């Protein structure tokens, strides 16, 4: 019973306490919002003063690229882990490849 500190509940509580102490310490060291110039809440762009930014980002252009990379990574994982001596697994991987190719064609047909 010398290893009680390594038990999951005790380790979790120790890490939680260390994180809380770190949070409070960094909160004391960081800039406060009560400064006269309000520097903590101001927009920042490479040291230049900017007006308040009110642009609402649209993720419509981001989605096709995120979907493409997700599909390609999953496809690479599936194809790379298929055992070549098992013909049924190869057929499943080829079917998966064909379906994902059709999906990517539909995604980028514009």
N, C-alpha and C positions, 0 to 999 in steps of 0.2 A: 504494500500500500504506500510505497515511497513515491509513486508516480501519480499522485492525486492531482497534481497541477496540470497533467496532460489529459485529464478527462475532458470530454467535449463541453460540458456545461461550465466548468471552471475556466477552460481556455477561452470560451466565448465571452464570459464575463470580464476576464482580464483584457482581452482585446477591445471589448466595448468600453471599458474604463479608460484604456490608453487612448482610444479614439476621441472620447469625450474630453480628456485632458488636452489633447492636441488641438481640438476644435476651440476650446476656451483660450488656450495660449495664443493661437493664431488670431483669434478675435481681438485679443488685447493688442497685438502687434499691427493689425491692419488699420488702414485709414478709416476714420469715422465719418459718418454722413453729416455730422454737426459742424464740419469745417465751414468757414465763411464762404468759400468759393464753391462749396458743394461738389468737390472734385470726385468723390466716390460715385456719384450718380450721374456725372456728365458723360456724354458720348465721347469716344476716343478713336481717333484715326491717325496714327503715326505722329502724334504730338500736335496736330492741327486742331484748332477749335472748330467745332461743327455745330450746326443747328440740330435740333432734336430730330431724330430719324423716325419717320412714321410709315415706312414702307412695310407692307404685309407680305412676307415671302410666300411664294406659291410653289408648292412641291410637285406640281403637275409635270414639269420637265425632268424632275429627279427620278420619278417612279420608273420610267422605262429603263433607265440605266441601272437602277438598283435591281430591278427584276431580271435584267439581262445577266448581271454578274452573279446573282443568286442562282439562276438556272444553270449558268455555265459551271459554277463551282460544284453544284450538286451533280451535274452530268459528269464532270471530271472525276468526282469521288466514286460514282457508281461504275463508270467504265474502268477506272483504275483498279477497282477491287473485285472485278468479275473473274472467277476462276476460268481459265481458258479450256481446261479439259472437260468442263461441264457444259454441254451444248445447250441445254435448256436455259442456263444462266446467261449464256451469250445471246440467245434469242431474246430474252427479256431485256437485256441491256441494249440490243439493237432496236427493239420496239420503243424503249424509253428514249433513245437517241432520235428516232423518227418523230415521236410525239413532241419532244422538246424543240426539234427543228421547225416543226409546223407552228408551235406556239411562238417561237422567236420570229418566224416569218410574219405571222399575224401582228405581232407587236410592232415590227419595224416596216410594215408595208407602206406606210404613208410616204 
